[in-house]
Amino acid sequence: MNIALDMMGGDYAPLQAVKGVAEYLATNPTDIHLTLIGNQPQIEECILSNPLPTGTYTIVHAQQVIEMNEHPTKALKEKQQSSIALGFNLLATAKTDAFISAGNTGAMMVGALFSIKTIPGVLRPTIGAYMPREDGKLGLLVDVGLNADSKPENLNQFAVLGSLFSKYILGFQNPQVGLVNLGEEEGKGNLLAQATYPLLKENTQLNFKGNIEGRDILTAKAEVMVCDGFTGNVVLKLAESIYDIAKRRGLNDEHFNRFNFEIYGGVPILGVAKPVIIGHGISCATAFKNMLVTAQRMLQSGLMEKMKESFVK
Amino acid sequence: MNIALDMMGGDYAPLQAVKGVAEYLATNPTDIHLTLIGNQPQIEECILSNPLPTGTYTIVHAQQVIEMNEHPTKALKEKQQSSIALGFNLLATAKTDAFISAGNTGAMMVGALFSIKTIPGVLRPTIGAYMPREDGKLGLLVDVGLNADSKPENLNQFAVLGSLFSKYILGFQNPQVGLVNLGEEEGKGNLLAQATYPLLKENTQLNFKGNIEGRDILTAKAEVMVCDGFTGNVVLKLAESIYDIAKRRGLNDEHFNRFNFEIYGGVPILGVAKPVIIGHGISCATAFKNMLVTAQRMLQSGLMEKMKESFVK
């Protein structure tokens, strides 16, 4: 299988990407070939000081880079030789099986939505974020911004996609699904949450637990937490800021350190036919390695097939 | 002026309420008489061990108590002799000027919405919550749950009400208003945020700063942060849980300790004609004292008159 990685994405590209690739390849992944997309001379220079095993990778030269502050749709259209555009091109034409970038988030979202197919039956793909739990595991919050306005049937699908990801990648055998809401009782909520509750309750593909509140998001009350992308985005960025505040306060606590979202590497787009992972802008070598590991697991665990089966009518 | 306090609300009633009243009266408030509503024998017993200056208070006996888990509307209707029902009755008939309770939150909301008048011109009252800032001051997040589904014109009014509260009670001369959103740029957001932005921008009563993101909520980027009640409720409860997590981790940090929302006493309902403050269920003596101080300030600072002037057409 082939995983493509945008070497130009992230604040420390391509050096940290190369280092991450080296870390990843040191794990001797089975049946994986890497496609490294980016400025070839720059990549090769980094490889000189961070040697990679020959035969494990191919470099695809990209003449352009989409910068972090560029308008996603415009940049993707105008910079067809950029690493992100080339990556989605390779993915769409089946020359790679997965694509990872820590570059322009918007361009990654637009690319995922418009250049590759969604899983048949999926109305809207979603983007999830890990929520660190005190037991050391990771919860999953979906959606965190791809769908600012969501419909009940969207949330119902996000729950299915999130549950499968939680099971196959995050290691929960029968993940509990919680609907993020402003009260615990059935019937509570805004119109969206009220209309979503019965859909989740009746969905036999889910282990639905009921409503969860804001105080439950960081405390392992459910493994998969479902909400619209507006709420989820605010929650994710608030959670990220906890680490910054703790750091400014000089606190060094193992659990609060896990709110440093950079360490997770990236978050998957769920509901598209192939693995796409969006990395944090300030991804370090470990983050790149972790994204490669996640993409490999998404390919080799059978997750993608399970997702397809779940949406067959 | 007269402030009524529900002595039966909160997990440690009426003892902590009596202790809070004692602390408050020790500040020698000017021109304030207290009306203490609740089970008279129980209150008097607590006063024996926590003496209150004579002539500063009157006890109004309430035969009933609305418990924390009762259905708000039903309980208010059926328990007309409860401390909360009596409190709103006194407020509605101008026998008191403000009402405070740490009891059933839903009953307090229903009472505030239906038994006393909103300020003329206010479409929907709102409930705000304090957000602790690293500079030691308090930001204000509105709405945090009274309006699960809000309209743009509601958010615009919440911003005005919140700004006045921030100025007159929280001490910000010209509070900056931020619209909670999933991106900083104008045009970002769900449909609600997109439609709200121009209203806030054009509102000459506001010092509108633009969009703020989840990461800005705890970091003093704006003094007044406006969002729908669903998002705000999730944010508030998530923020509350940070303190619980820090405590479980054995952390004792001055700033994180300020996420113990009990210390603030309670949050005001804004947009109703008279001060109504809803306390935290586990309010301690200091919380009761702080709520009394806030009610006094709301009455004596001219805030209520300013709010009325702001909504005159």
Boltz contact constraints between the chains, C-beta under 6 A:
constraints:
  - contact:
      token1: [A, 145]
      token2: [B, 182]
      max_distance: 6.0
  - contact:
      token1: [A, 148]
      token2: [B, 190]
      max_distance: 6.0
  - contact:
      token1: [A, 149]
      token2: [B, 190]
      max_distance: 6.0
  - contact:
      token1: [A, 149]
      token2: [B, 191]
      max_distance: 6.0
  - contact:
      token1: [A, 182]
      token2: [B, 145]
      max_distance: 6.0
  - contact:
      token1: [A, 182]
      token2: [B, 230]
      max_distance: 6.0
  - contact:
      token1: [A, 182]
      token2: [B, 233]
      max_distance: 6.0
  - contact:
      token1: [A, 190]
      token2: [B, 148]
      max_distance: 6.0
  - contact:
      token1: [A, 190]
      token2: [B, 149]
      max_distance: 6.0
  - contact:
      token1: [A, 190]
      token2: [B, 230]
      max_distance: 6.0
  - contact:
      token1: [A, 191]
      token2: [B, 149]
      max_distance: 6.0
  - contact:
      token1: [A, 213]
      token2: [B, 237]
      max_distance: 6.0
  - contact:
      token1: [A, 214]
      token2: [B, 234]
      max_distance: 6.0
  - contact:
      token1: [A, 214]
      token2: [B, 237]
      max_distance: 6.0
  - contact:
      token1: [A, 214]
      token2: [B, 238]
      max_distance: 6.0
  - contact:
      token1: [A, 215]
      token2: [B, 237]
      max_distance: 6.0
  - contact:
      token1: [A, 215]
      token2: [B, 240]
      max_distance: 6.0
  - contact:
      token1: [A, 215]
      token2: [B, 241]
      max_distance: 6.0
  - contact:
      token1: [A, 217]
      token2: [B, 238]
      max_distance: 6.0
  - contact:
      token1: [A, 218]
      token2: [B, 241]
      max_distance: 6.0
  - contact:
      token1: [A, 230]
      token2: [B, 182]
      max_distance: 6.0
  - contact:
      token1: [A, 230]
      token2: [B, 190]
      max_distance: 6.0
  - contact:
      token1: [A, 231]
      token2: [B, 231]
      max_distance: 6.0
  - contact:
      token1: [A, 231]
      token2: [B, 234]
      max_distance: 6.0
  - contact:
      token1: [A, 233]
      token2: [B, 182]
      max_distance: 6.0
  - contact:
      token1: [A, 234]
      token2: [B, 214]
      max_distance: 6.0
  - contact:
      token1: [A, 234]
      token2: [B, 231]
      max_distance: 6.0
  - contact:
      token1: [A, 237]
      token2: [B, 213]
      max_distance: 6.0
  - contact:
      token1: [A, 237]
      token2: [B, 214]
      max_distance: 6.0
  - contact:
      token1: [A, 237]
      token2: [B, 215]
      max_distance: 6.0
  - contact:
      token1: [A, 238]
      token2: [B, 214]
      max_distance: 6.0
  - contact:
      token1: [A, 238]
      token2: [B, 217]
      max_distance: 6.0
  - contact:
      token1: [A, 240]
      token2: [B, 215]
      max_distance: 6.0
  - contact:
      token1: [A, 241]
      token2: [B, 215]
      max_distance: 6.0
  - contact:
      token1: [A, 241]
      token2: [B, 218]
      max_distance: 6.0
  - contact:
      token1: [A, 249]
      token2: [B, 253]
      max_distance: 6.0
  - contact:
      token1: [A, 249]
      token2: [B, 255]
      max_distance: 6.0
  - contact:
      token1: [A, 251]
      token2: [B, 253]
      max_distance: 6.0
  - contact:
      token1: [A, 253]
      token2: [B, 249]
      max_distance: 6.0
  - contact:
      token1: [A, 253]
      token2: [B, 251]
      max_distance: 6.0
  - contact:
      token1: [A, 255]
      token2: [B, 249]
      max_distance: 6.0
